Each structure stands twice: as structure tokens, then as C-alpha cells.
Amino acid sequence: MERIIKERSTQVHTIGTSAHDLDCEKKSLAGSVSQRACVFCGSRVVLYPIADALHLIHGPIGCAAYTWDIRGALSSGPQLHRLSFSTDLRERDVVFGGEPKLYTALTELIEAYKPKAAFVYSTCIVGVIGDDVEAVCRKVSAEQKIDVLPVMAEGFKGTKKDGYKAACDALAKLVGTDNEFQAPPFSINILGDFNLAGELWMLKEYYEKIGVNIITCLTGDGRINEIRQAHKASINVVQCSGSMMHLAKEMEEKYGIPFIKVSYFGIEDMADALYEVAGFFKNNEMLQKAKDLVSKEIKTLLPALAPFKEKLQGKKAAIYVGGAFKAISLVKALRLIGMKTVMVGSQTGNKDDYNLLKKLCDEGTIIVDDSNPNELSEFVKEKGVDLFIGGVKERPIAYKLGIGFCDHNHERKEALAGFEGMLNFANEVYASVTSPVWKFFKR
Amino acid sequence: MEKIPTLSYIRPFVSTRNACKLCSPLGACIAIKGIEGCVPVIHGSQGCATYIRRYMISHYKEPVDIASSNFSEETTIFGGEANLKIALTNVTNQYQPKAIGVATTCLSETIGEDVASQLSHIRNDNTNSNLPSLFTVSTPSYQGTHMDGFHATVLEVVKNFAKKLPSADKINLFPGFVSPADIRHLKEILIDFDLTTTILPDYSDTLDNPVWDQYYRVPKGGTPISELEKMGEAYASIELGVFTAVKQGGQNGGTEVSGASWLESEHSVKNHQCILPIGMNSNDTLFDILSKISGKDIPVKYKIQRGRLLDSYADGHKYIFGKKAVVYGEEDLVLGLCSFLDEIGVEVVLAASGANSGKLQKEIIKHCPEHGKTIKVISDSDFEQINEACNTIKPDFLIGNSKGNYIAGNFNIPLIRVGFPIHDRIGGQRITLLGYQGTQELFDKVVNAMIEYKQNNSPIGYKYM
């Protein structure tokens, strides 16, 4: 059996064997069993955490059923986002058109649940059967006096990344619609954090401690009215750059708001994020507060990490996650607890991300774009890893081979960002890698 | 933090709110996983395959590889044959499967893909001729539920592989959509009756593997194609479930056919149909059928299991009598559970399914002699409808898949997890419901849930039940 499908060989690279760039940002190869989903998935995951909006999926039932309450994105208030609404198109609708059903569904749901705005996701067949989703949205918007935003997310029209763009396009229509709001000084937006396991609340606390105000987070613990005010921020701080770069760039063009890319995973990146924001505001007091905060956190964190590091020293890890930016942070975070990354890949990384990974990792490390279960199982076996970091679809690959696993995807229940998150991360890695159950497995 | 909003009033909705069903390609993939060496390919967007994989992995906790023909905009305009060919070639080279089952989607059906003729082109064009057996099933997601996809696949597999051969000394079992543990238990029963059986589908190993010492791209297990070919020569079929027929197009409104009924009409294989054997009544029916087909007495082992179950009915009956239950899920599961709850004195106050065969109420009345006529049946239902109905019916417990957990939470009552999916616990694939043995496990769970509820809500607590 082939180790790697020939057409995919340029998307796999072993550091030290070639100077070529890794091939990436391609559509997945048919039959390759890619771990990626589709355009719809990209838009759905980005907009999902907006808690006071109605999210209506226009299409047959599957797309809504598989994304019901799918992310651990917490809301401090409304929980409307945790319901799954679908027009549940039937054969009759496919033949005669789905617009009447969409109109009725939208109207009844807005009347019943009184959301602050509604997102309507187009799925695969909506375009094919010729529904004018935008026209229905306009009509309902005028009648119900709320924003009804179409999200053009037909699954086949590109990759998950195009779904990120469709979500950003919908968000861009909300941003800038509240001009009454007066922003306090040192205001930022957080882009690309989804408040998984309450991570945003931890970050918020750090920022507030150094004197920074957050206008809105896109989209963790998101609220429609805050998104409308986002254009009043001084800077956009972008995490998970893959999903939110379109919006950051558009806001820079339209409102002159600059952006910086950060990550909140691991001590180094978390500290850098605070320093960079303080640096942007050119405020010495803020920078000093950031330094104080970091050193205070590190003072307790490093000793707490030490016992984990001692046990995990020299263990080998494989990483396969959605966004490459997260992978980069994970390599650094693993190093902090003594572990070495021997395989790293992502579903949606770009050339810059992969080049950075090449620089960051040791010779012999396998770097892979848009991988699949066969490749991943081969790589983790070849490299003899002790830990696999990934999502739900990677988990059984690790467990079947008797390898520890850490869930770093959007379904996780543990906060892994920030200083506190680093300790949780170390704890989870330690728990899985050193569990005595692996002694019964033949490796 | 607020609660997930629940409407305090009941009104009809055109939209579906928290679906109590899945789409048909998912059912097709589960059935395809029950054939030895067979890999599913979904003909549509990449997301369909990935979402279905994720959904199944979260339940079975197993690697579930499903390939996609990965439609692009061009594919949607010019047709999917070229992509399908690439997909089949890559799957063949990567997995060396014995068969590939191609399930369609809403997208490929809407643009009018004729996958059967595409497969015959690909087969004829194939220069390196290493393609395995290929078959396709039509599973547009806008038609029916995952159960329609499941049963349509069973029917297509039978039509594709079963040959007309001289009668042989074996039978067929169509277990329906049950757990891997249930299939294993059924196998054990059949062996004890000395029956040689072809089971379709049999994912008892492929979706519930032991740990591996090496990585298997195609998990071991499943019904071999050579066995499927013999299904036409069996002398009897046993079909568990009564909502198994698939609508076949044609003039005069078409007909309804299941894998077992097709074998009966085409190959004269006598079909013995019964509801899912959960409970005393339905298992007595099944064991009588087995006894009749095999010409053997019911083995002592099962007489003892039956006796123990009955003994426990005496021990536990008081704690559940008159308790009000809400049952939801696939129609066959709902019917099987209703029949069981009815015979133990539980009052089913709501039986809901996302499916809509139009026959659920009638079957429930037929199989629930105690309370059948008073059971409120909602077809084409969803979880929010169930949630809102609970406001007035005030059930004592829910029984069904894990997706109803939030409703149980709203009303602070137990949820007894059975069926698919169970995403918030481990072991969903190991729950046995069928047979006297499966019923025993379920009965104990129901009784203990009621005892535990009372104990936890008692101001004094107690040490004896």
C-alpha cells in the first residue's frame, strides 16, 4: 500500500531533506480522506459563538444536525447559539424551491426567539436549486426590523478557509453600524478567540489588569451590539489568523485599524501578546504592568510545571490541528515541558506558517498539510511518538496504537490558553502520556 | 449565564429545531461498514464525509474512514464522474479494499448524477483493473432520515451481491441499526441454535475493534462478500424491525421493499419479521421463530436468562409502575422500547421520532397492549418539540440517545442512554438492548434510575430500597 498518495507527496516534508516550500492551500484530493470539512463548516465554526443571534441553516437536515452545540464556546449570557435551527429541506422544496420555507422559518423563529440578528447559512444545494437567499433575508430584515445576514457557505465552493471568508463577510456588514458608541482609551478587539472552555474570560482579565479595554471579541462570547461597535477600537489583536485575517484586513482598509497577530498558547506567546499590545499603545505604564503580570504568573507557573517537565523530558509528540498558527504555539509549549515535536501538520496552514514551523522544529521532523488517517498513522508509528495532539478525528488513531492524546480542538472542555491554561495543558499531557494503562499495550 | 432558551408555549414550527434525526448518507456509511473490507465513499462535498466521520467517531470511539469525491464548483457544473474516478483510484491504492460503496448526497442527487452508469464507465475504463467490487446507493439527504439511508444500503447490497443458487443450509439475519454489542449477542444466540447465518450488516467488529498492535487501514470484520452472495440461497431470513422498507420509484406510486422482502420475492427466501427484541414479549416471538426455523428447542441457557429476567420483573416492578416515560429516536427503536416499557408497567406518555413513515402509531398500538392507545405519538418530530411537550406531560424519565440530555437537565429527571448517538459517555457501542440478556441490562437500568432519583431526592436518604 502507498505510504503517501503520489499527488500529495509535495504536501509532506521532512525537515533537512529539501529546500522546497511545502505545497499547501490546495483543495483536498478526492478519495484522500482529508480531515478537513467544507466551506459551510468554516463559516459555522467562526460565527457559532455569537450567542444572541439566531443561526438558521438553510438546507437538508445533515448540516444542522452535525453542528448542533458542537463547540465548547461559552457564553456569559444568552445561550441561543446552542440551539440548532434548520429549514430541513425536503424533496418537495428541492423541486419547487426552498424560498417559501426559508421565509416562514426565519419569520417564525425570529418571532419566537427574538434574536438580536440572524445568520442564514446557505448549504450545498441552495445555490443549485436557485434560491435567492439574499432576497429572502432582505425581506425578512425589513419586516422584522433586525439584521438578517446571509452567509454564502455552499460546501463545495472552496475549502474550509473560504468559509472563514464567508463568515468574515457577514461580520463586516455588522461592524461599524453603531456610531453612537464612544470607545474608552486603549481599546482593542480580540479576533479569533472563541472562548472555548472560558479562555476569553482569562485573557480579558489579563488585558484589563494592564489597562487595556476590550470592545468586542470576534466571536467568543460574542454579542451583536458589541460587534457593531468594533470599528471604534484602536487595534485588532488577531489569534487563529486563518479564520479572521479577512476581517482584520477589511477593517484596516475601511477604518484604518491596524492589526497584530498573536497567540495565547504557551508562556512565551501569551507574554508576547501582552507586550505587543502594550508596545502598540507606546505606554510605559502599561508595559510595566504587563511585565509585572508576566513575571508574577511565571513565578508560580514555572515551579508548578517543573514536576511535569521532569516526567515528560525527551518524550516525543505529534501535532495535527486545524490552523497552523496553533501548531506553532504548541511546538513551543511542548518544548517548555521538555517534549520534542517530531511531526506537525495542519488542515489550513499557508506557506509562511509552514516555513516558520520548519525553522522552529528539529531536523527530521515531518511537516504535513491537509493530511489523512493513513498518513497520520504511518507518521506517528515511524516516529514512535508518546503523545498525539489533535481533535476528535485524530483521537482514535492515537488510542488504537496505544499513544497518549490531548484534545486541542474546539470540542475540548479544558481551558488551554494563557498562563493558567499552560498548567492545564501540562497536566493533561502528563495524565495521558504517563498513564499506566499504556503498559498493557504492545508498542 | 442564562439557560438554553425554552419556549413556554407550544406552537407549530415549519423549521426543525434540534433535529431528532440525521441525514441518509450517515445511515449508508454505517451499513457499508458492516461489509468486510468495504470502504464508504460519499459522492458530494468534502464536509459530508468529514462531518459523518466525526459524528460516528464520537459515538464508536473508533477510526472511521470515509472518503469523499470532494465536489468543487466545476464538479457541480460539469458533473462528478471525473472526481469519483479519482476518489475510487485513490481509495483503491490507499486501502486495497474488497469493495467500495458509493453513497450519494443532496448535492450529487440534485444535479442529477447517474452514479450507477458512472461506476460502469469507470469499471470499463479502468486500465489497471485493480478496482474492487463497486456499488452505489441513492441517499439524497432531503429524503427521509439516516434510517432510510441504512435500509436503502442493505437493499442495494442484497440486490448487488445475492445470487440465485440452490438452497443451502443457512439463514440470513437483518438486525437493523443496533449496537455492535447487540450484533455480537445475536450471533451468540444464532450459534446456540446451530444456525449458520449471514448477517447484513455486521459492523460488530469494524465499529468496535479491540486494540491494535498495528494500524489497520481497513478494520477487520464485517460480512464477507462471498457470504453476501449466498444470501439468495438461504432458506429463511429474520428481519428485526418493521420500518425497514425503502420506497422504490415507479409508476402507480411505486412499492416498498426491504433487503429481506426483496429476497423473499426474488429468491423465495421466507422472511420472518419481528420488532426489535427488547422485552419479554418480543423476545418470546424471536425465540419462537428461531426454534421453528432451526427445528430445535430453545437452549436451556436462554430459558434460564428468560427466567432470571422474569424474576427481576417481580423484584423491580413496584419501583416503575405508572412512571411516565418519554421515548425518542428511530421508529424501530421507539417501537421496541415502547413494547418493553408497556409490558413492565411504565406509562409511555410521548413516543417521538424524527422519521415519518406514517405507521408508528399503528405499530405502537399493536405491540403495546397495556397503554398503547393512550401513547401520544409524534412523527417528524424534533428535540425542541419534545422539550416543550415535557412542560405539560412532566415525565419521570427519558429514554433515547444522548442528545436529549439537555431536556433531562431542564426537568431534573434521569435520561437512560440507549441507541445512537451517545456522544457524552463512553461505551455507547457496548450497550446491549436485545435478547433476554440485553433486556435484563435495560430493565436494571430503568429500575435503578427510578430508585436513585427517589433516594437522591429524599431528605433522609436510605440504605435499603
Interface residues (C-beta under 8 A of the other chain):
Chain A: M1 E2 I5 E7 K27 S28 L29 A30 G31 S32 V33 S34 Q35 R36 A37 C38 V39 F40 C41 L56 G59 P60 I61 G62 C63 A64 A65 Y66 T67 W68 L74 S75 S76 G77 P78 Q79 L80 R82 L83 S84 F85 S86 T87 D88 L89 R90 E91 D93 V94 K101 T104 A105 E108 L109 A112 Y113 T123 C124 I125 V128 I129 G155 F156 K157 G158 T159 P373 N374 S377 E378 K381 V392 K393 R395 P396 I397 Y399 K400 L401 G402 F441 K442
Chain B: M1 E2 K3 I4 P5 L7 R11 F13 V14 S15 T16 R17 N18 A19 K21 L22 C23 P25 L26 V41 G44 S45 Q46 G47 C48 A49 T50 Y51 I52 R53 R54 Y55 I57 S58 K61 E62 P63 V64 D65 I66 A67 S68 S69 N70 F71 S72 E73 T75 T76 N83 L84 I86 A87 L88 T89 N90 V91 N93 Q94 Y95 Q96 T105 C106 L107 T110 I111 P140 S141 Y142 Q143 T145 N209 V211 W212 D213 Q214 Y215 R217 E384 K403
